[in-house]
Amino acid sequence: MDNTAIVSLDDLGYYSEYDRYIKENGFGVFETGRISRHDRELYSVITTRGAFRAEITGNMRYSAEAKSDFPVVGDWVLMIEYDGSYIIREILPRKTLLARKAVDEFGEEQLIASNIDYAFIVQSPDNNFNLNRLERYMAVAYTGGIIPILILNKCDLLEPGLLEDLLSEVNRRIHGLEVLTTSTVSKGGIDPIKRIMQKRRSYCLLGSSGVGKSSLVNKLVEGSNIRTTSISSSTGKGKHTTSHRELFLTDGGSILIDTPGMRELGIGDGDEGLTHTFNQITQIATGCSFDDCTHNDEPGCAVQEAVIKGDIEADLLANYHKLVKESKHYQSTIAEKRKSDREFGKMCRNAMKFRKNNKF
């Protein structure tokens, strides 16, 4: 992490509860640090002595049963120096975890970052702005125990008066979401972001390519110079400029994690996240006749009645149904995968037992 001088663990957002965990497990001989970047087999780890390149132990690599068993940017880890190299021996318990369902992978999750307090969901008021996508990002954040905040960037692109219409559209459909408006061209709105970012708290930037996440990092982090590009004129889509996740210290002493643009964001096991995201539906659903009402065509459904009355938007309910269906499919896929893994493990053990008994 080039923009960071020698810092304390507290400056990096260290949780004091780790002290007890380290003591109880006899990990006092190891050095504590936080993952700031991941490049293939190597991890950049910040400690009180500076930043070091480290790799995981062979045992961690071969005993891993899922991607969540590997370190991710934002993780607190314990490492040791051995023969001039640094080896990560342990991942400390994660407080929060930002993850998405990996695209086209059977029951897998892709970890984005960990130990984050707030997620800045960045959208721009052009072809990128989409309320359905915003709710999807919110659900992923809430599922990981992270508070979402919307940043409407590139507001200099809007004609006068259209920004107020856009904000009204967001507030009408989504309740309780903090919204900030910015322009990295005019630098308008950057100071309000800096004011709400707390020292030693961790934030991450989420959004599609081309919405201005890297430009925001350049404005919030002194000395950073991340390459940026504009929206493609031929496709109307963002161009990928950030290719990895990286942790920075901001001028104000908070922690900021930049992430690559994501055009697809699959919902995993998101029951709790969906409950928070669609809080209007959650509250109205208490008036449904049946506790297990799915809000489709059941008699006495208070949610469907609210749609008819215009109290909630039909598009809101439609997106809710879509994400619930996706989450349930993921959960059933995970259960199927675990069953398959158990059966495969049993087959391997039986084969080894057979070989032993027959002296192959």
N, C-alpha and C positions, 0 to 999 in steps of 0.2 A: 504494500500500500504506500505509494510514493508520496502522497500528500500528507502523511502522518509522521510527526516527530515522535519521540519517546512519550508514551502516555501511560496513565494508570489503567488498571482493569475497570475501575469505576467509570472512567471516561468512555469506555467501550460498552457501557451498559451492563456491567457484571451484576449477577444476582447473588446477594449475600447468602442465600440458602445453599449455594454450592459449597460453601466452606464446610458445613456439616456433612454433606454428602461425600466430599473428598476425604474428610477425616474418618468417617465411619467405614469407608471402603479401603482405607490404607493407600490412598493415591497421593499422599503428600510428597512423594519423591518426584512426581511429574510436574512439568511446567504448564501453567494454564494460559490459553490464548483463544482468540476468536478468529474463525475462518473469514477471510476478506475476499478471497477469489479462488476459483477452481478452474484449472486448466488441465484437461485430460487426467493424467495420473497424479498430478501435483496440486497441492493446496498452498495458498499463501495464508500464513497464520500470524496475527499480530499479538505480541506479548509486551510485557513491560520493558523488555530489552530491545524491541524493534520488531520488524517484520521478517519472517523466515519462510522458506519453501520447505514443505514437508510432504511425506507420503504416508499412507496407512499401512498397518502391519499386514503381513501375509495372512495371519489368522483372521483378522477382520474381513479381509477380502473373500476368503474361502468359506467362512462361516455365515456370511450374509445371506439372509433368506429373502430379502426384499430391498428395493432401492432406498428405503428409509433407514437401512442399516449402515448406509454410507454417509460421510460428512457432507454438509451443504453449506453454502454461504450464510453466515449468521450464527452458525453453530459455535458453542463453546466446547473446546476440546482440551485434552491433556496429552502432552507429548514429551518425548525424551530425546536427547541427543545421543547418537550412537555412531561412532567411527566417522565423525564429521558430517553426518546426515541427521535430519530431524524426522522422527517417527511418531505418528499419531496413534496413541494407545487406547483412547477412550473418548466417546462422545458424551458430554454431560447432558442430563435430561432436558429436553426441549420444553420451553414454556408455551410457545406457539409454533405453528408450522403452516406455511403457505404451500399448498400442493394442488395440482390439477391432475385429472385423469389423462394419462398419456394417450395420444392419438393413435388409433389402430393397434393398440397393445392390449393383450388379454388380461384384464383385471389389474393393470399396473397403474401406479401413481407416479407422476413426475414431480419431484420436490423442486420448489422454486427458491425458498429461503426460509430461515427459522428465526425464532426469538425476536419477532417483529411486534411492535405495539400498534402502529397505524399503517394503513395502506393508502397511498395516494393513487386513486384511479384517475388516469389522465385521458381525457377525450378532447377532441377539437371540434368546433362547430361547423364542420364541413361534411363530407360524405362519411366521416368516421363516427359522428355522433349517433348513438343508438341506445335507446332506453332498455331494450331487451339485453343487450350486451352489458350495459351498466349493472343491471340486476344480477347477471351471471357473475360478474367480477365481485359484486357485493357478497353473494352467496359463498363464493370461494374464500373470501376474506373472513367472513363471520364463522365459517366452518372451522377455520384454523385458529379461532380465538382472537382475531385481529379486527380493529375498528376501521372501517372504510371512510375515506374522505374524497369527494369528487373535486378534481381540478379541471375546469374548462379552460383549456389553453388556446393560444392563437386567437384570442377574442378580437384582435385587430382586424381579422378577416370579415367580421360581421358589419353589416350595414347598421347605421344608427337605429336604435329601437328594437332590433332583432334579439339582442342579448336578453332584454327583459322578457320577451316572449319565450325564449329558450329556458330561462330560469323558472318561469311560471309553469312550463311544461314538466320540468323535473319535479318541482314542489307539489304539483297536482297529483302526480303518480307515485312519488316516493316520499314518505314522511320521515323526518328526523335525520336526514343525511346532510352533513355539513358540506357546503359548496363554496369553492373559491374560484375566482376568475383571474386569468393571467394573460400576459402577452410577453413572450421572451424577446420579441422584436423591440417593443417600446419599453420593456421592463416593468410594465404596469402589473401590479398584483404580486410581485416577488416579495416585497417587504411584509405583506400580511402572512405569506407562507412562513417566512423566517420567524415572525412573531409567535405563531402557534406551535412551532417546533421546539420541543422542550429538550433541555440538556440531558444527555445520557439516555434518551429515549430513542428507539429504533423505528425508522420509517422505510417504506419501500415504494418504488414507483411501478405501477402496473398500467398496461395499455398496449394498443396495437402499435405497429411500426409507423413512424411518421407523425405521431401526435406531439412530439417535442419533449420527450422524457430526457434525452441526452442534453438538450438545450437547458432544461431546468436544472440538471446537475451542474452544468457549467456556471449557472447563475448562483447556485446555492453553495457550491464548494469552491473555496479559494484555490486557485492554481490548477484546477481540472481543465482539461482541454479535449473533451470527447468529440470525436468527429461527428458531424451532423449532416443530414441530407434532407431534401424536400420530398413531398409526395410525388410519385411518378405521374407525369402528365399523360402517359399512354394508358396506364391501368387504373389510375385513381387510388392506388394502394400505397401504403408506406413502404419505404425501402429499409431493409434491416441494416442498422449501423452498429448497435450494441449487439455483440455476439456472445456475451458471457454475463454472468452476474458478478457484481463487484460492490464492495462496501467502502464507503467514504465517511470521513468526519467533516461535518459542515462547519462553517465559520462560527456558528453559534454554539457548537459543542454537542449537537445531536448527531445521530448516526443515520446515514442514508444509503440504501441499497438500490442500485439501478439494475434493471432486468431487461432482457431482450424483448422485442415486440412479440406479442402472441396473437395470431389471427384465430386460433382455435383454443378454447379453454373448456375442457370437459369437466363436468360436475362429478365428484366422487361421492363419498358417504356424507351427504350434505343436509341431513334432516334439520339439525340445529341452525345451520346457516340459512336455510330456506325459511325457517320460522322467523328469524330476525329480519331477513331481507323483505319478506312479504308480511310485515307486521300488521298492515291493514287487514289482510285476509285472516291472519292469526287471531286478531281481536274480534272480528265479526263472526268467526267460526264458532265462538263460544255460544252463540245463539242458535246453532244448528240443532235439529231434532235428534241427530245421532252423533255419538262421540267419534265414530270412525267415518264420518261423512267425508267423501272425496271431493265434494263440491262440483259434481257433474250433473246428474239428473235425479238425485235423491229427493224425496218429498221433505219439505220443511228445511231446506238448505238456506240458511241466512245469507250465505255468500252470493248464491245465485240471485236471491231477492235483492241484494244490494246492487248487483250489476243492473238488474231491471230498473231499479229506482235511479240509477246514475250515481250512486254513492261511491262506487269504485269502477274503474275502467275495465271494459271487456278484454282489452289487450293485456292488462295486468294479470287477470285470471288466466288467460291463455298461456302467457309466459310461465306462470306458476305451474300449470299443469305440465308444460313441456319439461321444466327442470326437475319436477318431482318424478316424472317418468324416467328421465335420464338417470337420476340418483338411484332409483329402485333397480334399474337395469344394472348399474354398476355394482350395487350391493349383492345382487344375485350372482353376478359374474365372479365377484370375489369369493362368495361361498362355494361356487362350483370349482374355482381354481384351488381353494384350500382342500376340498374333497379330493380333487385329482392329485394334488401333491401328497396327501396322506396315503392314497392308494398306491402311488408310485413308490413312496418310501417303504411301504409294507412289502411291495413286490421285490424291491432291492434287498431288504432284510431276509426275506424268505429264500431268495436266490443265493445269498451268501451263506445262509444256514445249510442249504442243500449242498453247496459246494464243499462246505466243511465236513458234513456228515458222510459225503461220498468221496472225500479225499481227492478232489480234483486239483 
